[in-house]
Amino acid sequence: MATATAPAAEEHGERLQKGQLSLRNCVALSAAVMAPVIAVILNAPAAAGNGGAALPLAFLVAFIAIAFVAVSVIEFSRRLPTSGSFYTFVSHGLGGGAGFFTGWLYFAAFIMFAIGLFTANGAFFHDYLQSEWSANVPWWVLSLILMALVFALSIRSIKASVRVDLALLGFEMAVFLLLAVIAIVRAHGGNSFHYFSPSASPHHVKGVGLAAVFGILSFIGFESASVLGEETRDAKRNIPKAVFGAMAIIGAFYVFMMYSLAAGYHLNDPAQMKAFLGDSTPFPTIAHRYAHWLVQVIDIAAILGLFSCFLAVQNATVRVLFAMGRDRVLPPAMGKVHRSWHSPYAAIYTLTAFSVGAGLGLSAWLGSGLTDVYGWTGSLGTVAVILVYMLSCLASIRYFARDPERSIVKHVILPLAGVAALGYPLYFVAKPGQSYPYNLVPYLVLAWVVLGVAAYFYFRATAPRKLAAIGRLIAEEEDDVAEGRLLSAPL
């Protein structure tokens, strides 16, 4: 893509500190947002009714489906490293209007995730302390303590934050992989390649497809490293590698864990399958069966995994808010950077306050259990993110349409496959007829879109230059830093 000189960065707004993050740091953020341990704990039982013994195949199908979407993210990240992520990608591919709506959906989605994680962290920790130590500490006290820790890490240093994410992620995955290996080794007759056949599902191909929906939802956030484009060394190389690396590592983890669950539970035995379908906590069951000494460690790993996800979502969300504030689509104060710590402090203050206020308010309405607010806000966020993923795939097709390096496979076929693969998960999460309050999800997302339409026309009438400038500030090339120039695709 052609390059063009542009005014100095200061004329566009403040910049995050360049070059402070490595490839490993970026992989940690994306992987932590996916929360792999929490995903397998919650989504394996949810997928079991349809997937049955074919859970490993279902998660493998989901892995392949999300890879179609990842191609577009990786291709965009090579050209447009920025803190704006999809907000920037879609604005370059489909124009400022589409970019505005993408940012509108994306920042709302991640705010929903942040609210849910605020309540879930406290609720999960409360349940653990009460069951294991008979300590009845109110969940909201624990949530506030953990929120304070997340706030301190995110405002002080993104580098420290992602290092914490990396350490916690390494621990939790190591614990669960150890359990998986023990289960497979000791399963004996439970091991079978039949788990990778559609016939292992009670509903065959349809059952695998329905179970794969939960697999796809387990990958939400795989692209989060893309918001670190401005802060990463050699971003045009490292961000795509981070997105691919996180997706590949976590995808392999999911498939391996699902196989260990099927083998360890002996899902090729009808009696064990019946017991499995009634088990809401199959991994602790496997631990009790094969490695009782790991049960406590698994609980601790789950707590740390949820906290790691909370910290990563906070850091990802504030960078999208920062990019939109810098473009003056959100209040300009959101685009402020701390002079000493180089963090988007105004966005951090705002998100922290909103997460606490909304989390406490929603818990009074929905309940304070692990999945009450977390499940509902997660559904809202998932619908919005899937729409963003679809827009990104379509934007990729248009962005690369006249590019000399255009590939029919990478820039047309795979993005279209990504849109198709996301169609059913979108319907599944937003379909009508669900129980209260999940039946409100599609209407609330629609209301947010309508509000976005109103905001768009307001900006078009009062400040059209804002829409034209959306997502145009991207990471500087190494050779351009000294000259004060920016790499920018033409309008």
C-alpha positions, -999 to +999 in steps of 0.1 A: +000+000+000+012+035-008+027+056+019+022+093+024+037+119+047+014+135+072+016+162+099+035+155+130+018+132+156+011+161+179-014+176+155-034+144+155-033+138+193-011+122+219+007+089+213+014+059+235+050+051+242+065+033+212+087+002+214+081-009+250+064-043+242+078-075+227+062-103+207+058-124+239+041-095+257+015-092+228+009-129+227+002-128+265-025-101+261-044-119+233-042-153+251-053-138+285-083-121+269-094-155+256-092-168+292-084-204+281-089-221+314-122-204+322-133-211+286-128-248+289-144-249+324-175-231+313-179-240+277-172-277+278-203-285+299-223-260+277-213-278+245-217-313+259-254-317+252-250-313+215-213-324+210-213-354+232-181-374+228-173-353+197-162-323+218-126-325+205-139-324+169-162-295+177-134-274+191-112-283+162-139-271+138-141-239+158-104-235+156-105-237+118-134-213+116-118-186+137-086-190+117-106-177+087-113-145+106-078-143+119-064-141+084-081-107+079-068-094+113-033-105+105-033-090+071-046-057+084-021-057+113+008-059+088-003-027+072-020-007+100-005-012+134-024+010+159-042+011+192-076+013+173-076-023+161-108-031+142-119+006+145-089+015+123-090-016+101-126-011+090-122+027+085-095+020+060-114-008+043-150+005+042-146+042+051-150+064+081-187+057+086-181+019+088-151+026+110-172+047+133-198+019+137-171-007+142-156+013+170-190+020+184-197-018+186-162-028+197-157-005+226-192-013+239-185-050+236-153-048+256-169-025+282-196-053+287-168-078+292-151-056+317-183-052+337-189-089+338-154-097+348-156-072+376-185-091+392-172-126+382-138-122+398-153-113+432-180-139+430-156-167+420-131-157+447-160-155+473-172-190+464-137-204+468-130-188+501-164-199+515-162-235+503-125-241+511-118-218+541-153-210+555-145-173+550-176-154+541-161-122+526-188-102+505-182-107+468-183-069+462-155-063+486-133-089+468-143-074+434-133-039+446-099-052+459-092-070+426-104-039+406-079-017+426-051-041+416-061-041+380-063-003+380-029+001+396-013-023+371-030-008+340-023+028+349+013+023+360+026+002+332+013-019+302+046-037+303+041-048+339+005-057+332+013-081+303+041-096+323+016-104+351-007-118+324+021-140+310+031-154+344-005-162+354-013-176+320+017-198+321+008-212+355-029-219+348-022-235+315+006-256+329-017-269+357-045-279+333-021-294+308-007-315+336-042-327+345-048-334+308-017-355+304-024-375+336-060-381+324-049-394+290-022-416+304-044-432+330-076-433+308-064-465+291-096-477+273-110-442+273-085-431+246-100-432+211-098-414+177-135-418+175-139-385+194-128-368+161-157-384+142-192-367+138-207-400+147-194-395+183-220-368+187-256-378+194-267-355+167-239-362+143-228-333+120-255-310+134-244-317+169-208-310+161-218-277+145-239-266+175-211-275+199-186-256+178-205-225+186-192-226+221-157-233+207-159-202+186-171-181+216-140-194+234-118-176+209-134-141+214-106-117+220-079-136+200-072-103+181-066-082+213-028-079+206-038-056+177-046-028+201-009-027+211+003-017+177+016+017+188+035+003+218+051-027+202+086-030+187+085-037+150+047-037+152+041-046+115+059-079+121+052-087+157+015-079+159+005-103+132+028-129+147+012-123+181-023-127+168-015-159+150+006-172+178-020-166+205-047-182+183-026-212+174-014-219+210-048-215+226-065-234+198-042-263+203-048-261+241-086-262+236-085-293+213-060-311+236-081-303+267-113-315+251-096-347+241-083-353+276-118-347+289-133-372+265-107-398+272-105-392+310-142-393+314-145-424+291-171-408+269-169-439+247-188-457+275-226-449+274-229-450+312-200-425+316-215-403+289-248-402+308-229-391+340-209-365+320-240-349+306-252-342+342-218-329+354-215-291+354-178-293+366-162-321+345-126-310+350-127-311+388-143-345+384-114-357+363-090-343+389-108-362+417-106-393+396-070-393+386-051-367+406-069-357+438-039-336+449-045-313+419-080-303+429-070-273+451-044-262+425-071-263+398-093-240+418-064-215+423-055-217+386-091-208+377-091-178+400-058-166+386-071-172+351-102-151+356-080-123+371-056-125+342-085-121+318-098-091+338-065-073+336-061-081+299-096-069+290-090-037+309-058-029+290-074-038+256-106-018+262-089+014+274-068+015+242-098+014+220-114+042+241-081+061+239-080+058+200-116+070+197-110+099+221-080+109+202-101+110+171-126+131+191-154+106+184-156+101+221-148+130+245-113+143+237-102+137+273-102+100+266-072+106+243-049+118+271-017+101+280+000+102+314+033+121+311+053+098+333+037+064+329+026+068+292-007+051+299-041+063+286-051+074+321-083+092+314-097+061+296-085+040+326-103+062+351-135+062+331-136+024+324-128+016+361-155+039+374-180+026+349-172-011+355-177-007+393-209+014+390-225-008+363-213-040+379-228-032+413-260-020+397-264-050+374-257-074+403-285-059+422-308-067+393-294-100+380-277-115+410-241-118+421-232-153+411-203-162+388-224-164+357-252-139+365-239-105+353-209-122+336-231-144+314-255-117+304-230-089+297-209-116+279-238-123+256-242-086+248-205-083+241-203-114+220-230-103+196-213-070+191-178-086+186-191-111+161-206-082+141-172-065+143-154-096+131-178-098+101-172-062+092-134-067+094-136-096+070-156-075+045-133-046+050-103-068+042-118-077+008-123-041-002-090-028+013-069-053-006-090-052-038-064-030-057-033-041-038-005-054-060+001-082-034-036-092-034-043-129-030-076-144-040-074-169-012-062-147+016-081-115+007-114-129-008-121-166-001-109-168+035-126-136+046-159-147+030-155-181+048-150-162+080-183-143+076-201-175+068-185-193+098-197-166+122-233-166+109-246-194+131-228-183+163-243-149+158-278-164+155-272-188+184-264-160+208-290-135+196-318-158+186-353-150+198-372-170+224-344-172+250-352-170+288-352-137+306-330-116+306-312-131+277-342-124+255-333-087+258-299-092+242-308-087+205-330-057+213-303-040+234-277-045+207-302-031+182-309-001+204-271+005+207-268+004+169-297+028+165-280+052+190-249+048+169-268+058+137-280+089+155-244+097+167-231+092+132-255+116+116-248+141+143-211+140+135-217+141+098-238+172+102-217+190+127-181+177+123-177+158+090-139+161+092-140+139+123-155+111+103-130+115+075-101+113+100-113+083+119-087+057+124-061+075+103-034+077+129-013+045+129+020+034+143+051+051+130+076+032+109+110+028+125+126+049+098+100+076+101+103+083+138+133+106+135+116+125+106+083+129+125+064+113+097+034+089+098+026+059+076-010+064+064-030+047+037-047+072+014-083+082+019 
